[in-house]
Structure formats: structure tokens, C-alpha cells
Amino acid sequence: MNKILLSIFILLIAFQANGQKVGLVLSGGGAKGIAHIGVIKVLEDHNIPIDYVAGTSIGAIVAGLYASGMSPEDMIELFNSDEFMLWSTGKMDKDDLYYFKKKDENPDMLSLDISQKEDGLKLLLPTNLVPERQMDYAFMQLTAQTSAVCNRDFNQLFVPFRCVSTDIYQNKAVIHDSGDLGIAIRASMTFPLIYKPIEKDGALLFDGGIVNNFPWDVMHKDFNPDIIIGHKVTNMGGKPDPDDIFSQIETMVTQETNYEIPDSLGLTLETKLNEVGLLDFPKANYINSKGIETGLGAIDTIESVITRRVPKEEVQERRREFNNKKPEFLFNNIQVEGVKDNAQRRYIIQSIKYNERVINLEELRESYYKLVADEQIKSIQPLAYYNRQTGYFDLHLKVEPSKPIDVEFGGHLSTRANTFGFIEGNYKLFKNSAFNLSSNLFFGRFYNSFQTGGRIDSPTRNPFYVSGYYTLNLWDYSATSTELIFTDIKASNINQTEQNALVQIGTPFSKNGIVDFGISWSRSNDQYNQLNLFNFEDKADETIFNAYSAQLSVDKKNYDYKQYPTSGGRKLFSLKYITGKEEFKPGTTAPVNEEISSRHNYFQINAFYDQYFQLNDLFTVGVLAQATINNNTLFSNYTSSALNAPVFNPSPNSKSLYLEQFRANQFFGAGSKFIYNISQSLHFRVEAYSFFPIQSFEIINEDKTAKFSDEIFPEFHFMGMTGLVMQTRLGPLSAEINYYDKPGQKWFFSVNMGYMIFNKRGF
């Protein structure tokens, strides 16, 4: 009898071991949560089963990716990828920047929407630091096929899954057990201030860590496994850094969570990563290794508690079978939410699909990023639902149009006198076409400008735009010619005032390329003193040039930053025809007393090449070359000839100086850039350029008359720059030294914030 009871007891233990179910719970904690992957790897390597997964925030991402059929190796590869770094920081891949859709670059540093409220107009501050456009597309791409396989039931995933988000209005947890997997994960990891909240079923959802950062209770209630393994990476109890706003928010967000799993239900592992910040995703390999250390350190305890084993090969085979069920990404029907006007809906659908019946993932990606580059659209959340009747995915686009009015602020701040401010107002709307009306103002000692105009974009199969602008530019080069830091204003010897009206039509020839044709009228008024000795009472010499021009250009650009880029490049070819009348009026110090009038009719060809080549993670090399051919005749004197000649100014600082030695009707300029990448946002750069005038001009007598040099390449001049540059969310911050091979002051030191970008000239 005793032998029979013993046999039954042994059979019961064996049955319990064979039926033992294990749940894995993963906490939030920002980048520290990459350590979850290391723990999963250890469990799989030691044949420990994972029957259910649940997580919050970064824990929801790792748990969700695992439940969708990704292995630990797949996940760490994703977190190390350039693509992840882009969508986690909101930085656009330079290959997804649609140059054609962008308006002309300006020095904006901050953009604020203006909304019509009951009590009047209000400026709307940004609600999130990281744009969601890439992240939303990435989650759709990563999870839509998985949602199709499980039929939107999280119990039918590769591993049954739960995650938690927070209904911020009702301050309660929302448990995600079905629906769109990508939306569930996005809602769970939407950390306040950093990411934009998710709207679902009328609720505004934020990071689940606000109410439950370690959902072992959800695991116990929904799945009731025999053993729960919890892994937490949120180091509670530590004082947040007073200089780190993210650590402060993290501490506030995760205050209410119970991190202790009762001994009767399971065990808790912890990886301490005090040295890792909330957004330290570039440390992925290090963080993952710490998770592996945690898993290996606890594996003896885990194996003593969990007696059931599942061979890793069996898990891998089941993963392959699950992934093989995922349907191909082909999209047919498109539905648009968030817009009320049918014309707007047609504009969006036409921009995505044109007249094609079915598009693939690559075609969708291209159209999606083209559309999010549109000034009229603030955000698009793409959702893909598998239609079992058609065998295709239906694409649902949740569109948030841009507010009709926004204001942009920016400019350039410097220890030198080339500081200026910038403000621009935009009015945007779209029906069957997109319309943008704008006006801007630059103000400073060195540069002032006003511009007003607009642009119309048509989303046809071969899209095109038409734009027209009036611009008034005023330059005072003497304000920046000598001083290292601000000094008192002195008598000015070079002032340029130019107004122009420009009409252009353009069309893309690639993602980053534009072909455009433009015509313009321009009137320039240059005031200058040709003698070195003058005072405030002297009347300056004056050259007025009224001109019309026509231009055809082919331009391809994909820089990663609009100033001090470190990757990408630009290729430009332009052909211009200019015809105009010059009028010279002598001042009180002019070497000649009579007025001079003459006509100028000429062609100008310009070719520009600039490309960056990444040698490795630390070093990048850039190559720049520019050639200009111009058959214009000389103006009435040497100074006016130089002022109206093309200029070689490849560095930001050189654009604020009157560099007489770097101007010629025909020239070739070239140089190299050497960049040491200290971090993703900080680099040290050295630039060196040489200027070779093919057809330069020189003074031939005391009346300052000019003539072309008799020699080809009669001389060359050198300029260089070295500095430390940090790319911030407001723009580049730089400390730099510039050198110019010219008479007078050659060295210029400055600390700068912002962009040295101006309104266009007429020709």
C-alpha cells in the first residue's frame, strides 16, 4: 500500500513539474530596460520556459517584441540599429527627408502653434520632445503582421502578453489584452514630456509606470502561472539628480508601484544601473551584458524553483512556425481619420497611393515620409489591419492637421557682431492642393530682412510646386569685419540693400532632389567708400543695379543637419541668365565725379559638390568643391565689380563677412573637412579650403577702375576653421576659430548659437 501511495506522489510531482507554467514580468525604466533582453537570453539558454509575458513601458516593448516572435538576438540587434536610434530620438533619417516638400531653410529654433480659443488666440507650447512620426511607423511595421497572426488577441501571440498604460484623466491603469499590438506598446511606453500620448477609445493614455511600473499583479490575475519571475531595473530609493529633469520625472512617475512579488508567487531579480540614464540607448550592449550577469547570478535559484524544461531548439522552431504565418505587407484600402473635408482626404490618399490598387511596404514608407514632411500635416499615425477577405492590409491613417497658424523664432547668437534675430509667421491650409503663406523678419546690426509670399503644392503623380516671394535684404558688412567681440558702431563702408521678387516652379526627380525654374526681378543698392579714410559726414559712393534673371537648377540635398552637418551631402548645378542696368553715383570721396551708366547681359554657371564619408564610428571626412563660370563684364569700379561678383563662402562664419579676396567672376574652390565624433550630438571639426580665381580683377589706376587679370589662376587664397560643435534641439552650439587669408584681421574667435541662414537674393 505504501509503495502505491509513494508511486502516486511521485507521479503527481512529475505531472506538476511537466505542467508548471512560468510568467515573466518586466518593469519600466527607460534605456535600463534593455537589461530585460539579457535575462530572457539566460532563461532561453538554460531551457527555462517562458509561458506568459507582461511589462510596462520599456518592459512592454521588450515583452511585446518577444511575444511577437523576436528572439533575444533579434531584439538586441534592433536596439543597436541606426533605425532604432532615429525613431527613439525623433531624428529623421537623411534618406527620408523629402527636400522637395520643405520650404526654403530658415534659422528657426522653435516653432509654436497658435490656436483659436474662446478667450482669443493662444500660443501652444510643445507637448513632447521626441516627434512621433518615425516611432508610429516603426511600431506599425514591427507589429502589424503579428496582430494579423493572432487576430488581435494577445492570448494568441507567440507568448501570451499583457501590458499596462495609464488613463491620465481617470488616473487608472488600462490593461491591454487585445487590439493593435503596436498601439498597446506605444501607449505603455509614452513617457510624459518625452513622447506624445496615445488616444484610444476616447481616453488619453500615458506611460503605465504612472500607476503600475511592475505588473506582477496583472500577470497573477490574468494568467495565474505557477511561478512568476520578475525583473526590475527601476532603482527606487535613490535621490534623483537635481540637474537631470528626466531622472526627476522618472522618480515622480514610478512612486506608486509595488515592486515586491510575494514569495508564494515567485521571485524578483534586479539589475542596478545607476550610471545609465533614461535615454541612454546607445549603451545597449553594456546594459544587455548587465542583464545577462543578473540572469546568470540567479540561474541556480531559478532552476531549483522551476523544474520544467523546454529545449531552446524547441522554442526556436515554434518561433519560426509563428513567424512563417505572418502575411506579406501589401496594402489596398486606405481610410483617413481626423480630417473633415473630403478634399483633404483625397489629398492624403492621393499622396500615399496615387492610382495604384496595391502598394508594398517600401512604397508605403516612401509615401508616408513624403506626407509627414508636408507643412500642412502635424502628425500621422499609421495603423495596418489585415483583411482576411482580400488578403491585403487595410491602412488606417489617423491624421492631425497642423494648426492653420504658427510662429517660428530663431536667429544667430554670437560673441561677434553677426548676431541677428528671426521671426516668421505661417498660415497653412490644404484642400486638393496645399497652400502656405508666410512672412518673416530678420533684425540685427549686420543683417536685416523682410520677406512675404506663398507656395502651392500639388500632390499629382508627378508633384510640383509654385512659389512666389518678395524680399528686402539689408547688409552692413562693416559691422562684422574686424572685431572679435561687440564694439561700438563705427562709420560704415559697405552697405548693401537689395529687394527682389522671385517666382519659381519645381518638381522632384528623387527623394532628395529638385528641378526648378525661376524668374526674378531685383534691385540692388550698394553704398561704399573706395578710400580708407572717411567719416560719418561723407556721402558714400552708390551703385544701383536693376536686373531681371531666369534660372534653371538641379539640386539634391540630404544633410543630417542644416548647419555643421556630419553626414549626407549636396549636389547642385544651376544655369542663370541675368540682364540689367548699372547706375553709378559718386559720393563725396569718390575718385571720379561723373555718373556712369551701363548694361550687363551675361550667363552664369555654378556647380557645387559637398559630401561626407563616414570612415568609422569616430571619424568622418567631408569633401567640398565649387566652380563658377560667369561672362559678365566689369562694373564701373573695382569695389562694385567685387560686390556683384560670385563669392566662395563655404563656412557659416564666412557668410557674415565681406571677403573681397574670395570673389571672382570665374573661380574654383575646394576643401576638406575632418570630423571627430565625440558623441551623437557632439563633434570636433577642422575645415580647410583653397580659392582659385580663374578670372579675377584688379585696380589699374587711382580712379579705382578695374580690369581682368591677364593670368589664369593668378593667385590663390586660403581659409580654415576649427571648432567644437554640439547639435541641440534648438540648433547648433559652437565654439570656433576661423582664419582668412586676407589683409587686416585674419583670425576670428567666436562662440555661437543658432543658424547663419538668410533670405534668398534675387540672383
GIUR-V183644 format. One record per pair of residues at least 24 apart in sequence whose ideal C-beta (glycine too) atoms are under 7 Angstrom apart, sorted by the first residue. I is the first residue (numbers start at 0). J is the second residue. D is the distance in whole Angstrom. If there is no record, write none. Layout:
I&J&D ; I&J&D
//
This chain:
16&306&4 ; 16&307&5 ; 17&307&6 ; 19&225&5 ; 19&226&7 ; 19&305&6 ; 19&306&6 ; 19&307&4 ; 20&50&5 ; 20&224&4 ; 20&225&5 ; 21&47&7 ; 21&48&5 ; 21&49&6 ; 21&50&5 ; 21&224&6 ; 21&226&5 ; 21&228&7 ; 21&305&6 ; 22&50&7 ; 22&51&4 ; 22&53&7 ; 22&218&4 ; 22&222&6 ; 22&224&4 ; 22&227&5 ; 23&49&5 ; 23&52&5 ; 23&228&5 ; 24&53&5 ; 24&54&7 ; 24&213&7 ; 24&214&6 ; 24&215&5 ; 24&218&5 ; 24&227&6 ; 24&229&4 ; 25&54&4 ; 25&58&3 ; 25&61&6 ; 25&62&5 ; 25&230&6 ; 26&55&6 ; 26&58&5 ; 26&212&6 ; 26&213&4 ; 26&230&7 ; 26&231&4 ; 26&232&6 ; 26&233&5 ; 27&55&5 ; 27&56&3 ; 27&57&6 ; 27&58&6 ; 27&206&7 ; 27&208&4 ; 27&212&5 ; 27&233&6 ; 27&253&7 ; 28&57&6 ; 28&232&4 ; 28&233&4 ; 29&57&6 ; 29&249&7 ; 29&277&4 ; 29&278&6 ; 30&275&6 ; 30&276&7 ; 30&277&6 ; 30&278&6 ; 30&279&4 ; 30&280&5 ; 30&282&7 ; 30&286&6 ; 31&232&4 ; 31&272&4 ; 31&275&5 ; 31&286&6 ; 32&57&3 ; 32&58&6 ; 32&61&6 ; 32&232&5 ; 33&78&6 ; 33&283&5 ; 33&286&4 ; 33&287&5 ; 34&232&5 ; 34&270&4 ; 34&272&7 ; 34&286&5 ; 34&287&7 ; 34&289&5 ; 34&290&3 ; 34&293&7 ; 35&61&4 ; 35&230&6 ; 35&290&6 ; 36&61&6 ; 36&71&5 ; 36&74&5 ; 36&75&5 ; 36&287&5 ; 36&290&6 ; 37&287&5 ; 37&288&7 ; 37&289&7 ; 37&290&3 ; 37&291&4 ; 37&293&7 ; 37&294&6 ; 38&230&5 ; 38&268&6 ; 38&290&5 ; 38&293&6 ; 38&294&4 ; 39&65&6 ; 39&71&5 ; 40&71&4 ; 40&291&6 ; 41&291&6 ; 41&294&3 ; 41&295&6 ; 41&298&6 ; 42&294&7 ; 43&71&7 ; 43&311&5 ; 43&314&6 ; 44&311&6 ; 45&298&6 ; 45&302&7 ; 46&308&4 ; 46&309&6 ; 46&310&6 ; 46&311&6 ; 47&301&6 ; 47&305&6 ; 48&307&6 ; 48&309&4 ; 49&158&6 ; 50&158&7 ; 50&224&6 ; 51&158&6 ; 51&159&5 ; 51&218&6 ; 51&222&4 ; 51&224&6 ; 52&158&5 ; 52&160&5 ; 53&160&7 ; 53&161&4 ; 53&162&7 ; 53&214&5 ; 53&217&5 ; 53&218&5 ; 54&162&6 ; 55&162&6 ; 55&163&5 ; 55&187&6 ; 55&207&4 ; 55&208&5 ; 55&211&6 ; 55&212&5 ; 55&213&7 ; 55&214&6 ; 56&187&6 ; 56&188&5 ; 56&190&7 ; 56&206&5 ; 56&207&6 ; 56&208&5 ; 56&212&7 ; 57&188&6 ; 59&162&4 ; 59&184&5 ; 59&187&4 ; 59&188&6 ; 59&207&7 ; 60&184&6 ; 60&188&6 ; 62&160&6 ; 62&162&7 ; 63&160&6 ; 63&162&6 ; 63&180&6 ; 63&184&4 ; 65&158&6 ; 66&156&4 ; 66&157&6 ; 66&158&5 ; 66&160&4 ; 67&142&6 ; 67&145&4 ; 67&156&7 ; 67&157&7 ; 67&180&7 ; 68&145&7 ; 68&157&5 ; 68&318&5 ; 68&321&5 ; 68&322&5 ; 70&318&6 ; 75&283&7 ; 75&287&5 ; 78&280&7 ; 78&283&4 ; 79&283&5 ; 79&284&7 ; 84&280&7 ; 85&133&6 ; 86&133&4 ; 86&134&5 ; 86&137&5 ; 87&280&6 ; 88&129&6 ; 89&129&4 ; 89&130&4 ; 89&133&7 ; 91&133&7 ; 93&557&4 ; 93&558&7 ; 93&559&5 ; 93&566&6 ; 93&567&4 ; 94&510&7 ; 94&557&6 ; 95&368&4 ; 96&511&7 ; 96&557&6 ; 97&368&6 ; 97&369&5 ; 97&372&4 ; 97&510&6 ; 98&511&5 ; 98&512&7 ; 98&513&6 ; 98&556&5 ; 99&507&4 ; 99&513&5 ; 100&369&6 ; 100&372&4 ; 100&373&6 ; 101&372&6 ; 102&374&7 ; 102&435&7 ; 102&454&6 ; 103&759&6 ; 104&561&5 ; 104&756&5 ; 105&421&7 ; 105&423&6 ; 105&439&7 ; 105&756&6 ; 106&409&4 ; 106&410&5 ; 106&411&6 ; 106&421&5 ; 106&753&6 ; 106&754&4 ; 106&756&5 ; 107&407&4 ; 107&408&7 ; 107&409&4 ; 107&421&7 ; 107&423&7 ; 108&408&6 ; 108&409&4 ; 108&729&4 ; 108&730&5 ; 108&753&6 ; 109&408&5 ; 109&409&7 ; 109&729&7 ; 110&405&6 ; 110&407&5 ; 111&405&6 ; 111&406&5 ; 112&402&4 ; 112&405&5 ; 113&402&6 ; 113&404&4 ; 113&405&6 ; 113&406&6 ; 114&402&6 ; 126&195&6 ; 127&192&7 ; 127&193&6 ; 127&194&5 ; 127&195&4 ; 128&192&6 ; 128&193&5 ; 128&728&7 ; 129&193&5 ; 129&194&6 ; 131&194&6 ; 131&195&5 ; 131&378&6 ; 132&371&5 ; 132&378&6 ; 135&380&5 ; 135&381&6 ; 136&367&6 ; 136&381&6 ; 138&181&4 ; 138&184&6 ; 138&185&5 ; 139&181&5 ; 139&381&5 ; 139&382&6 ; 139&383&6 ; 141&181&7 ; 142&180&4 ; 142&181&4 ; 143&181&7 ; 143&383&4 ; 143&392&7 ; 144&325&4 ; 144&326&6 ; 144&328&7 ; 145&180&6 ; 145&325&7 ; 146&179&6 ; 146&180&5 ; 147&325&7 ; 147&326&5 ; 147&385&3 ; 148&321&7 ; 148&324&5 ; 148&325&6 ; 151&177&6 ; 151&178&6 ; 151&179&7 ; 152&177&5 ; 153&177&6 ; 157&318&6 ; 157&321&5 ; 159&222&7 ; 161&214&7 ; 161&217&5 ; 161&218&7 ; 161&221&6 ; 162&187&4 ; 162&207&7 ; 163&187&6 ; 163&207&3 ; 163&211&5 ; 163&214&5 ; 163&217&6 ; 164&204&4 ; 164&205&7 ; 164&207&5 ; 165&204&7 ; 165&205&5 ; 165&206&6 ; 165&207&6 ; 165&209&4 ; 165&210&5 ; 166&202&5 ; 166&204&6 ; 167&196&7 ; 167&203&5 ; 167&205&5 ; 168&202&7 ; 168&203&6 ; 171&210&7 ; 172&207&7 ; 172&210&5 ; 172&211&5 ; 173&202&7 ; 173&204&6 ; 174&217&6 ; 176&221&7 ; 179&382&6 ; 191&248&6 ; 191&252&7 ; 192&248&6 ; 206&252&6 ; 208&252&5 ; 208&253&5 ; 209&252&5 ; 210&255&6 ; 211&256&6 ; 212&253&4 ; 212&256&4 ; 213&256&5 ; 213&258&5 ; 215&260&5 ; 219&264&6 ; 226&265&5 ; 226&304&6 ; 226&305&6 ; 227&260&6 ; 227&264&5 ; 227&265&3 ; 228&265&6 ; 228&266&6 ; 228&268&7 ; 228&301&7 ; 229&260&5 ; 229&265&7 ; 229&267&4 ; 229&268&7 ; 230&268&5 ; 231&258&5 ; 231&267&6 ; 231&269&5 ; 232&270&5 ; 232&272&6 ; 234&271&6 ; 234&272&7 ; 234&273&6 ; 237&273&6 ; 245&276&7 ; 245&277&4 ; 245&278&7 ; 246&277&7 ; 249&277&6 ; 266&300&7 ; 266&304&7 ; 268&293&5 ; 268&297&5 ; 281&679&7 ; 326&385&6 ; 328&359&6 ; 328&360&4 ; 328&392&7 ; 329&357&5 ; 329&359&6 ; 329&391&5 ; 329&392&7 ; 330&357&7 ; 330&358&5 ; 330&363&6 ; 330&391&6 ; 330&392&5 ; 330&394&5 ; 331&356&7 ; 331&357&5 ; 331&389&6 ; 331&391&4 ; 331&393&7 ; 332&393&5 ; 333&394&5 ; 333&396&7 ; 334&393&7 ; 334&395&5 ; 335&396&5 ; 335&398&6 ; 336&395&7 ; 336&396&7 ; 336&397&5 ; 336&398&7 ; 337&397&6 ; 337&398&4 ; 337&399&6 ; 338&398&6 ; 338&400&6 ; 340&430&7 ; 342&430&4 ; 342&431&5 ; 343&429&6 ; 343&430&6 ; 345&431&6 ; 346&429&6 ; 346&430&7 ; 346&431&6 ; 346&458&6 ; 347&396&7 ; 347&398&6 ; 349&458&5 ; 350&458&4 ; 353&460&5 ; 357&391&6 ; 373&433&6 ; 374&401&7 ; 374&427&6 ; 374&435&5 ; 375&400&6 ; 375&401&6 ; 375&427&5 ; 375&428&7 ; 375&429&4 ; 375&433&5 ; 376&400&6 ; 376&401&6 ; 377&401&4 ; 401&427&5 ; 403&427&6 ; 403&428&6 ; 409&753&6 ; 409&754&7 ; 410&753&5 ; 411&751&7 ; 411&753&4 ; 411&754&6 ; 411&755&5 ; 412&751&7 ; 412&752&4 ; 412&753&6 ; 413&749&5 ; 413&750&7 ; 413&751&5 ; 414&484&5 ; 414&749&5 ; 414&750&5 ; 415&479&6 ; 415&482&7 ; 415&483&7 ; 415&484&7 ; 415&747&7 ; 415&749&5 ; 416&444&6 ; 416&445&6 ; 416&478&5 ; 416&479&5 ; 416&482&6 ; 416&485&6 ; 417&445&5 ; 417&479&5 ; 417&655&4 ; 418&443&6 ; 419&443&3 ; 419&445&6 ; 419&446&5 ; 432&456&6 ; 432&457&5 ; 441&758&7 ; 444&475&7 ; 444&478&5 ; 445&475&6 ; 445&478&4 ; 445&479&5 ; 445&655&6 ; 446&474&6 ; 446&757&6 ; 447&473&4 ; 448&472&5 ; 448&473&7 ; 448&757&7 ; 448&758&5 ; 450&758&5 ; 461&506&6 ; 462&506&7 ; 462&507&7 ; 463&504&6 ; 463&505&7 ; 463&506&4 ; 464&505&5 ; 465&504&5 ; 466&503&5 ; 467&502&5 ; 468&501&5 ; 469&500&5 ; 470&498&7 ; 470&499&5 ; 470&758&5 ; 470&759&6 ; 471&498&5 ; 472&497&5 ; 472&758&6 ; 472&760&7 ; 476&656&7 ; 476&657&4 ; 479&655&5 ; 479&656&6 ; 480&656&6 ; 480&657&6 ; 481&743&7 ; 481&744&5 ; 483&747&7 ; 483&748&6 ; 490&533&6 ; 490&534&6 ; 490&535&5 ; 492&527&6 ; 492&528&5 ; 492&533&7 ; 493&527&5 ; 493&657&5 ; 494&526&5 ; 495&523&7 ; 495&525&5 ; 495&642&7 ; 496&524&4 ; 497&521&6 ; 497&523&4 ; 497&760&6 ; 497&761&7 ; 498&522&5 ; 499&760&7 ; 499&761&3 ; 501&759&7 ; 501&761&6 ; 509&555&7 ; 511&555&5 ; 511&556&6 ; 511&557&4 ; 512&554&7 ; 512&555&4 ; 513&554&5 ; 514&553&5 ; 515&552&6 ; 516&551&5 ; 517&550&5 ; 518&549&5 ; 519&548&5 ; 519&761&5 ; 519&762&6 ; 520&547&6 ; 520&761&7 ; 521&546&5 ; 521&548&7 ; 521&761&3 ; 521&762&6 ; 525&639&6 ; 525&642&5 ; 527&638&5 ; 528&588&6 ; 529&589&7 ; 529&590&6 ; 529&636&7 ; 529&638&5 ; 529&703&5 ; 530&588&5 ; 533&588&5 ; 537&586&7 ; 537&587&5 ; 537&588&5 ; 538&586&4 ; 538&587&5 ; 539&586&5 ; 540&585&6 ; 540&586&4 ; 540&589&5 ; 541&584&4 ; 541&586&7 ; 542&581&6 ; 542&583&5 ; 542&634&6 ; 542&635&7 ; 542&639&4 ; 543&582&5 ; 544&579&5 ; 544&581&5 ; 544&643&6 ; 545&579&5 ; 545&580&5 ; 546&577&6 ; 546&578&7 ; 546&579&3 ; 546&762&6 ; 547&578&6 ; 547&579&7 ; 548&575&6 ; 548&576&7 ; 548&577&4 ; 548&761&7 ; 548&762&4 ; 549&576&5 ; 550&575&5 ; 560&726&6 ; 560&731&7 ; 561&754&7 ; 562&651&6 ; 562&731&5 ; 562&754&5 ; 562&755&7 ; 563&684&7 ; 563&724&5 ; 563&731&5 ; 563&733&7 ; 564&611&6 ; 565&611&6 ; 565&619&6 ; 565&674&6 ; 565&676&7 ; 565&682&6 ; 566&611&5 ; 566&613&6 ; 566&619&7 ; 567&611&6 ; 568&609&5 ; 568&610&4 ; 568&611&6 ; 569&607&7 ; 569&609&5 ; 570&608&6 ; 571&607&4 ; 572&606&5 ; 573&605&5 ; 574&604&6 ; 575&602&7 ; 575&603&5 ; 575&762&6 ; 576&602&6 ; 577&601&6 ; 577&603&7 ; 577&762&5 ; 581&634&6 ; 581&635&7 ; 583&635&4 ; 583&639&7 ; 590&701&6 ; 590&702&4 ; 590&703&5 ; 591&702&5 ; 595&635&4 ; 597&635&7 ; 599&631&6 ; 599&632&6 ; 601&629&6 ; 601&630&5 ; 601&631&4 ; 602&630&6 ; 603&627&7 ; 603&629&4 ; 603&645&7 ; 604&628&5 ; 616&676&7 ; 617&675&6 ; 617&676&6 ; 618&674&7 ; 618&675&6 ; 619&674&4 ; 619&676&6 ; 620&671&7 ; 620&672&7 ; 620&673&6 ; 621&671&7 ; 621&672&3 ; 621&674&7 ; 622&671&6 ; 623&649&6 ; 623&669&7 ; 623&670&5 ; 624&669&4 ; 625&668&5 ; 626&667&5 ; 627&665&6 ; 627&666&6 ; 628&665&5 ; 629&664&4 ; 629&665&6 ; 631&664&6 ; 633&696&6 ; 633&705&5 ; 633&707&7 ; 636&703&4 ; 636&704&6 ; 636&705&6 ; 637&696&7 ; 637&698&5 ; 637&703&5 ; 637&705&4 ; 638&703&7 ; 640&696&5 ; 640&705&5 ; 647&690&5 ; 649&688&6 ; 650&686&6 ; 650&720&5 ; 650&737&7 ; 651&755&4 ; 652&720&7 ; 652&735&7 ; 652&737&5 ; 652&747&6 ; 652&749&7 ; 653&718&6 ; 654&755&5 ; 655&755&6 ; 658&739&6 ; 658&741&6 ; 660&716&5 ; 660&740&7 ; 660&741&5 ; 661&690&5 ; 661&716&6 ; 663&692&4 ; 663&693&7 ; 663&694&6 ; 663&695&5 ; 664&694&5 ; 665&693&4 ; 665&694&4 ; 666&690&6 ; 666&691&6 ; 666&692&5 ; 666&693&6 ; 667&691&5 ; 667&693&6 ; 680&725&6 ; 680&726&5 ; 681&725&5 ; 682&724&6 ; 683&723&5 ; 684&722&6 ; 684&724&6 ; 685&721&5 ; 686&719&6 ; 686&720&4 ; 687&719&5 ; 688&718&5 ; 689&715&5 ; 689&717&6 ; 690&715&6 ; 690&716&5 ; 691&715&5 ; 716&740&4 ; 730&754&6
//
